[in-house]
Amino acid sequence: TGEAVGLGQVLRPPSVLKQLTPEYPRRARVDGVQGLVLVRIIVGTDGEVETEHTRVIRSIPMLDSAAIAAVNRWRFTPAIGRQGKPVRVILELPVQFSLN
């Protein structure tokens, strides 16, 4: 399948087909925890998230697992590489948790 590349190395980036809102953890809601979790994913040549590569790169510990669970179920159009074929691509996705 080839090595995953950055967005700067593709002709056409992936676009979101299905984006799930994360489930707000009850304890985080009760404690008033909110903010932005940044998650790094790899989108495969089929547009699916390669879940084994999902990593949190900006953490809010009470929210991390909910952010990962949501983005692992997102779906994309495949990125198109410089040769005009689908390629694996690395994305960083902000996942916002807000109580209002």
Backbone as ProteinMPNN parsed JSONL, in Angstrom:
{"seq_chain_A": "TGEAVGLGQVLRPPSVLKQLTPEYPRRARVDGVQGLVLVRIIVGTDGEVETEHTRVIRSIPMLDSAAIAAVNRWRFTPAIGRQGKPVRVILELPVQFSLN", "coords_chain_A": {"N_chain_A": [[0.809, -1.209, 0.0], [2.104, 1.17, 0.308], [4.006, 3.944, 1.692], [2.721, 6.291, 4.069], [1.933, 9.653, 3.256], [2.428, 13.232, 3.626], [0.077, 16.008, 3.533], [1.104, 17.915, 1.793], [2.185, 16.479, -0.25], [0.348, 15.52, -2.033], [-1.894, 15.507, -4.853], [-4.635, 15.861, -4.665], [-6.294, 16.398, -1.728], [-7.778, 14.286, 0.854], [-11.338, 14.298, 1.356], [-13.9, 14.824, 3.766], [-16.349, 12.375, 4.142], [-17.998, 11.215, 6.011], [-18.559, 12.263, 9.195], [-18.317, 11.849, 12.521], [-19.68, 13.069, 15.528], [-17.966, 13.295, 18.578], [-18.733, 11.294, 21.461], [-19.524, 12.823, 24.405], [-17.683, 12.314, 27.274], [-19.197, 11.311, 30.295], [-18.137, 11.868, 32.869], [-16.271, 13.882, 32.276], [-18.0, 15.862, 31.383], [-19.489, 16.389, 33.741], [-17.421, 17.354, 35.345], [-16.823, 19.648, 33.987], [-14.935, 19.706, 31.954], [-13.479, 20.789, 28.996], [-12.403, 21.527, 25.616], [-9.808, 21.303, 23.081], [-8.822, 18.448, 21.371], [-6.16, 17.139, 19.593], [-5.776, 14.976, 16.951], [-3.855, 12.586, 15.253], [-4.137, 10.896, 12.235], [-4.08, 8.193, 9.836], [-5.267, 8.091, 6.631], [-6.374, 5.581, 4.596], [-5.894, 4.141, 1.275], [-8.415, 3.46, 0.583], [-10.043, 5.272, 1.764], [-10.697, 4.795, 4.358], [-10.061, 5.128, 7.888], [-6.987, 4.16, 9.167], [-7.003, 2.524, 11.84], [-5.139, 1.473, 13.627], [-3.036, 3.221, 13.594], [-3.81, 5.583, 14.742], [-3.256, 8.417, 16.731], [-3.082, 10.501, 19.626], [-2.066, 13.818, 19.606], [-2.24, 16.233, 20.803], [-3.259, 16.506, 23.912], [-6.108, 16.057, 26.049], [-6.575, 14.506, 28.791], [-9.068, 13.356, 29.87], [-10.681, 13.374, 27.666], [-9.498, 12.194, 25.495], [-9.892, 9.417, 24.691], [-12.528, 9.427, 23.765], [-12.316, 11.176, 21.613], [-10.6, 9.727, 19.904], [-12.193, 7.425, 19.444], [-14.269, 8.566, 17.96], [-13.01, 9.766, 15.614], [-11.858, 7.537, 14.454], [-13.976, 6.374, 13.184], [-14.655, 8.042, 11.166], [-15.058, 8.758, 7.654], [-13.527, 9.104, 4.456], [-12.9, 10.574, 1.189], [-10.457, 9.052, -0.86], [-7.066, 10.282, -0.755], [-5.388, 11.705, -3.548], [-2.461, 10.939, -5.125], [0.656, 12.205, -6.545], [1.029, 10.686, -8.839], [-1.469, 10.323, -9.731], [-2.956, 8.361, -8.528], [-4.731, 6.758, -5.771], [-3.438, 7.419, -2.504], [-1.969, 6.686, 0.709], [-2.459, 8.89, 3.405], [-1.384, 11.256, 5.848], [-3.181, 12.859, 8.351], [-3.969, 15.591, 10.529], [-6.343, 16.053, 12.881], [-8.489, 18.325, 14.434], [-10.429, 17.927, 17.319], [-13.128, 19.14, 18.799], [-14.373, 19.768, 22.028], [-17.068, 21.005, 23.662], [-19.043, 22.581, 26.111], [-21.214, 24.271, 25.742]], "CA_chain_A": [[0.0, 0.0, 0.0], [2.985, 2.328, 0.271], [4.164, 4.754, 2.885], [1.803, 7.427, 4.182], [2.563, 10.931, 2.926], [1.777, 14.423, 4.152], [-0.839, 16.691, 2.619], [1.87, 18.648, 0.793], [2.67, 15.56, -1.275], [-0.773, 14.958, -2.784], [-2.568, 16.394, -5.809], [-5.955, 16.164, -4.124], [-6.41, 15.874, -0.368], [-9.034, 13.595, 1.14], [-12.404, 15.121, 1.923], [-14.715, 14.064, 4.719], [-17.647, 11.856, 3.704], [-18.776, 10.903, 7.212], [-17.871, 12.815, 10.363], [-19.1, 11.596, 13.725], [-19.413, 13.892, 16.701], [-17.584, 12.412, 19.688], [-19.615, 11.196, 22.616], [-18.898, 13.537, 25.526], [-17.625, 11.454, 28.465], [-20.036, 11.822, 31.379], [-17.307, 12.43, 33.944], [-15.705, 15.142, 31.779], [-19.108, 16.827, 31.366], [-19.772, 16.742, 35.134], [-16.285, 18.137, 35.844], [-16.672, 20.864, 33.194], [-13.742, 19.62, 31.108], [-13.715, 21.028, 27.579], [-11.212, 21.962, 24.902], [-9.479, 20.746, 21.775], [-7.904, 17.311, 21.279], [-5.641, 17.02, 18.231], [-5.569, 13.559, 16.674], [-3.188, 12.275, 13.977], [-4.633, 9.653, 11.644], [-3.705, 7.867, 8.46], [-6.387, 7.696, 5.779], [-5.903, 4.603, 3.619], [-6.251, 4.334, -0.133], [-9.854, 3.203, 0.457], [-10.762, 6.319, 2.475], [-10.931, 4.382, 5.745], [-9.018, 5.451, 8.853], [-6.197, 3.003, 9.61], [-7.16, 2.77, 13.273], [-3.95, 1.082, 14.395], [-2.068, 4.323, 13.558], [-4.394, 6.787, 15.335], [-2.521, 8.893, 17.908], [-3.372, 11.839, 20.143], [-0.839, 14.623, 19.634], [-2.5, 17.294, 21.785], [-4.097, 15.694, 24.787], [-6.879, 16.383, 27.247], [-6.718, 13.096, 29.174], [-10.441, 12.865, 30.049], [-11.401, 13.428, 26.392], [-8.723, 11.545, 24.427], [-10.46, 8.169, 24.163], [-13.737, 9.772, 23.01], [-11.861, 11.759, 20.343], [-10.095, 8.623, 19.078], [-13.329, 6.588, 19.034], [-15.026, 9.269, 16.919], [-12.294, 9.93, 14.334], [-11.624, 6.222, 13.848], [-15.16, 5.994, 12.415], [-14.85, 8.979, 10.058], [-14.769, 8.229, 6.317], [-12.997, 10.123, 3.554], [-12.513, 10.195, -0.167], [-9.008, 8.839, -0.812], [-6.165, 11.306, -1.291], [-4.817, 11.338, -4.841], [-1.044, 11.277, -5.151], [1.216, 12.866, -7.732], [0.9, 9.806, -10.004], [-2.879, 10.224, -10.082], [-3.559, 7.184, -7.883], [-4.946, 6.943, -4.334], [-2.289, 7.21, -1.618], [-2.185, 6.819, 2.151], [-2.095, 10.254, 3.784], [-1.425, 11.594, 7.273], [-3.968, 14.051, 8.671], [-4.137, 15.985, 11.923], [-7.731, 16.493, 13.009], [-8.9, 18.894, 15.717], [-11.724, 17.449, 17.816], [-13.532, 20.128, 19.803], [-15.355, 19.405, 23.053], [-17.577, 22.25, 24.227], [-20.228, 22.336, 26.932], [-22.327, 25.19, 25.487]], "C_chain_A": [[0.848, 1.268, 0.0], [2.979, 3.113, 1.56], [3.176, 5.913, 2.888], [2.568, 8.723, 3.955], [1.801, 12.069, 3.589], [0.902, 15.082, 3.103], [-0.112, 17.448, 1.515], [2.337, 17.788, -0.364], [1.541, 14.93, -2.09], [-1.334, 15.995, -3.755], [-3.93, 16.823, -5.288], [-6.062, 15.566, -2.728], [-7.712, 15.101, -0.188], [-10.082, 14.606, 1.593], [-13.31, 14.218, 2.755], [-16.04, 13.662, 4.079], [-18.576, 11.635, 4.894], [-17.97, 11.36, 8.414], [-18.769, 12.642, 11.576], [-18.687, 12.543, 14.844], [-19.034, 12.963, 17.852], [-18.635, 12.418, 20.792], [-18.894, 11.832, 23.803], [-18.864, 12.616, 26.742], [-18.383, 12.096, 29.637], [-19.216, 12.506, 32.467], [-16.712, 13.78, 33.527], [-16.779, 16.232, 31.764], [-19.404, 17.32, 32.784], [-18.674, 17.652, 35.689], [-16.049, 19.424, 35.053], [-15.444, 20.882, 32.3], [-14.145, 19.84, 29.651], [-12.413, 21.472, 26.93], [-11.011, 21.187, 23.617], [-8.476, 19.605, 21.918], [-7.462, 17.235, 19.82], [-5.227, 15.574, 18.0], [-4.903, 13.408, 15.31], [-3.69, 10.925, 13.494], [-3.946, 9.409, 10.31], [-4.976, 7.417, 7.754], [-5.822, 6.784, 4.701], [-6.369, 4.922, 2.211], [-7.73, 4.062, -0.4], [-10.698, 4.265, 1.163], [-11.081, 5.992, 3.918], [-9.765, 4.838, 6.625], [-8.315, 4.161, 9.251], [-6.055, 3.12, 11.126], [-5.927, 2.414, 14.096], [-2.903, 2.192, 14.443], [-2.591, 5.595, 14.221], [-3.664, 7.145, 16.628], [-3.029, 10.266, 18.324], [-2.063, 12.609, 20.177], [-1.003, 15.894, 20.465], [-3.609, 16.77, 22.675], [-4.896, 16.51, 25.801], [-7.297, 15.012, 27.782], [-8.152, 12.574, 29.31], [-11.207, 12.766, 28.728], [-10.735, 12.623, 25.28], [-9.413, 10.319, 23.837], [-11.736, 8.436, 23.364], [-13.37, 10.367, 21.651], [-11.39, 10.664, 19.393], [-11.253, 7.763, 18.561], [-14.12, 7.25, 17.909], [-14.263, 9.296, 15.602], [-11.988, 8.592, 13.673], [-12.809, 5.759, 13.003], [-15.481, 6.996, 11.305], [-14.508, 8.274, 8.753], [-14.423, 9.38, 5.391], [-12.998, 9.627, 2.114], [-11.008, 9.964, -0.094], [-8.251, 10.072, -1.313], [-5.614, 10.798, -2.617], [-3.384, 11.861, -4.898], [-0.605, 11.872, -6.476], [1.142, 12.008, -8.986], [-0.563, 9.602, -10.404], [-3.6, 9.038, -9.478], [-3.782, 7.474, -6.393], [-3.684, 6.611, -3.533], [-2.752, 7.303, -0.171], [-1.701, 8.21, 2.553], [-2.279, 10.455, 5.288], [-2.229, 12.884, 7.441], [-3.901, 14.32, 10.163], [-5.507, 16.635, 12.042], [-7.986, 17.095, 14.382], [-10.287, 18.368, 16.09], [-12.1, 18.336, 18.999], [-14.579, 19.547, 20.748], [-15.782, 20.7, 23.74], [-18.882, 21.975, 24.959], [-21.382, 23.288, 26.632], [-23.017, 24.927, 24.195]], "O_chain_A": [[0.329, 2.346, -0.289], [2.089, 2.977, 2.399], [2.834, 6.45, 1.834], [3.704, 8.874, 4.404], [0.675, 11.892, 4.054], [0.979, 14.749, 1.921], [-0.649, 17.609, 0.419], [2.837, 18.311, -1.361], [1.75, 13.92, -2.761], [-1.259, 17.199, -3.511], [-4.338, 17.974, -5.438], [-5.933, 14.353, -2.563], [-8.639, 15.245, -0.985], [-9.744, 15.65, 2.151], [-13.46, 13.027, 2.485], [-16.762, 14.502, 3.541], [-19.786, 11.84, 4.797], [-16.846, 10.909, 8.632], [-19.853, 13.221, 11.646], [-17.502, 12.785, 15.071], [-19.702, 11.955, 18.08], [-19.324, 13.413, 21.019], [-17.788, 11.426, 24.159], [-19.918, 12.176, 27.2], [-18.216, 13.283, 29.92], [-19.564, 13.593, 32.927], [-16.656, 14.71, 34.331], [-16.503, 17.386, 32.092], [-19.553, 18.521, 33.008], [-18.959, 18.605, 36.414], [-15.171, 20.21, 35.407], [-14.961, 21.951, 31.927], [-15.036, 19.165, 29.134], [-11.434, 21.758, 27.62], [-11.915, 20.508, 23.129], [-7.412, 19.774, 22.514], [-8.295, 17.264, 18.914], [-4.43, 15.016, 18.754], [-5.329, 14.022, 14.332], [-3.676, 9.939, 14.231], [-3.318, 10.3, 9.738], [-5.667, 6.5, 8.199], [-4.903, 7.165, 3.976], [-7.14, 5.856, 1.99], [-8.244, 4.387, -1.47], [-11.925, 4.177, 1.166], [-11.666, 6.809, 4.628], [-8.626, 4.923, 6.165], [-8.962, 3.184, 9.627], [-5.114, 3.734, 11.63], [-5.701, 2.999, 15.155], [-1.973, 2.121, 15.247], [-1.876, 6.597, 14.259], [-3.475, 6.301, 17.504], [-3.366, 11.094, 17.478], [-1.064, 12.123, 20.709], [-0.018, 16.557, 20.791], [-4.752, 16.613, 22.244], [-4.421, 17.513, 26.332], [-8.258, 14.42, 27.291], [-8.425, 11.446, 28.9], [-12.267, 12.143, 28.675], [-11.343, 12.393, 24.235], [-9.51, 10.192, 22.617], [-12.0, 7.741, 22.384], [-14.036, 10.093, 20.652], [-11.741, 10.669, 18.213], [-11.29, 7.413, 17.382], [-14.592, 6.567, 17.0], [-14.803, 8.892, 14.572], [-11.872, 8.524, 12.449], [-12.664, 4.847, 12.189], [-16.463, 6.826, 10.583], [-13.753, 7.301, 8.748], [-14.952, 10.484, 5.52], [-13.084, 8.427, 1.853], [-10.337, 10.641, 0.685], [-8.732, 10.805, -2.178], [-5.399, 9.597, -2.786], [-3.131, 13.056, -4.74], [-1.4, 12.021, -7.404], [1.187, 12.541, -10.094], [-0.865, 8.813, -11.299], [-4.728, 8.732, -9.864], [-3.109, 8.329, -5.818], [-2.965, 5.66, -3.838], [-3.778, 7.911, 0.136], [-0.651, 8.659, 2.094], [-3.192, 9.907, 5.907], [-1.98, 13.875, 6.755], [-3.791, 13.394, 10.966], [-5.794, 17.637, 11.387], [-7.727, 16.447, 15.395], [-11.202, 18.369, 15.267], [-11.472, 18.287, 20.057], [-15.543, 18.915, 20.317], [-14.959, 21.403, 24.326], [-19.725, 21.22, 24.476], [-22.452, 23.131, 27.22], [-23.971, 25.624, 23.851]]}, "name": "protein", "num_of_chains": 1, "seq": "TGEAVGLGQVLRPPSVLKQLTPEYPRRARVDGVQGLVLVRIIVGTDGEVETEHTRVIRSIPMLDSAAIAAVNRWRFTPAIGRQGKPVRVILELPVQFSLN"}
